[in-house]
């Protein structure tokens, strides 16, 4: 998974490039830069903007976007195979 900016550019902190067997990875790009997220009390993650919210960047911010997109897909297609799920969210 890559994290992207508002302009859909791959974030500088996201790994990229071919694997040892020349497959291009990762397969999915999702928003992951300057994301407003719920803030757990007592944590210092990101840049707190209130008692309840923080602004953070990373693939951990991008992953929930993909999970949110896949959940209704699985609900509508419970028998979808692994490759079917993967194909539904791949970039190419």
Secondary structure by P-SEA (a helix, b strand, c coil): cbbbccccccccccccccccccccccccccccccccccccccccccccccccbbbbbcaaaaaaaaaaaaaaaaaacccccaaaaaaacccc
